[in-house]
Amino acid sequence: MTGETWILILACSLFVGSHLLISHPPVRDPLRRRIGKYGFRGGYSLISIASLTWMIMTYGDAPRTVLWNVPVFIRHGSLTVMVIAIFLIICGVTTANPGMIDMEEKGLKNGAIGILKITRHPVSWGIALWGVSHGLANGHLEGIIFFGSFAALSLIGASHIDYRKSRRLGDRWRDFMDVTSHAPFGAILRGRVRVEKGEIRWWQTLLTIVIFTGLLLAHETFFGQNVLPM
């Protein structure tokens, strides 16, 4: 069932809603006890893949209701935001982050380091900026709905992570929250932490440039749209 904007809205709502509902502790905890940690992860993954697949299919078949013609300066701005998004994601997955699966102990032991001093949810913010970037660059209602759903889920999900971790880890997570911030640069502006020289590794920046360049050159081949702004 695809081909209409309202179906796209339904698919996006299912994708976002299922993630938030299943990960909510009153739902998640009984399920984990009943089917086990790995059973829960497997079921959660299947639901995520199925809802994402339907979401992508509905977006591909939906009409395009143009809201604005995308000028060159917005394309430049979108690409600039994408550099930041990729940087946050790369640093987020290559830093011991207690907010990620199976990294709680190591992340809390290391404390706020590197990118975590900028935001304790770098991957979530990276995905959110990816969504904003693509929504702006497409300029149509269906793109705003589709990519905006990823942005909304990422930022709401990050707050949900704080809620779940606070319930389960108590003061250990709250102590981590005290020296970090959800919003980028919040803890730095409040004087809680300071990024020291060398905390953001040179290879993380280099990897960001390599991946961004690769995506820029291969975007038309894999996604059918030339994103070069010239």
SULDABEL-V570516 format. One record per pair of residues at least 4 apart in sequence whose C-alpha atoms are under 6 Angstrom apart, sorted by sequence separation. I is the first residue (numbers start at 1). J is the second residue. If there is no record, write none. Layout:
I;J
I;J
This chain:
13;17
14;18
17;21
18;22
24;28
25;29
32;36
35;39
38;42
40;44
41;45
48;52
49;53
58;62
74;78
86;90
88;92
91;95
103;107
104;108
107;111
112;116
113;117
116;120
129;133
143;147
144;148
152;156
153;157
161;165
162;166
165;169
166;170
169;173
171;175
188;192
203;207
208;212
214;218
215;219
219;223
220;224
22;27
23;28
32;37
98;103
112;117
181;186
187;192
188;193
220;225
22;28
98;104
181;187
188;194
220;226
166;173
180;187
32;40
135;143
98;107
135;144
97;107
98;108
96;107
135;147
179;192
131;147
131;148
131;150
131;151
128;151
128;154
92;122
124;154
92;123
88;122
89;123
88;123
15;51
89;126
88;126
85;126
12;55
11;55
85;129
85;130
82;130
8;58
78;133
2;58
5;62
3;61
4;62
3;62
120;180
120;181
75;137
119;181
120;182
117;180
119;182
119;184
118;184
118;185
70;139
68;139
67;139
67;140
66;140
65;140
65;141
114;199
114;200
87;208
86;208
16;153
75;229
72;229
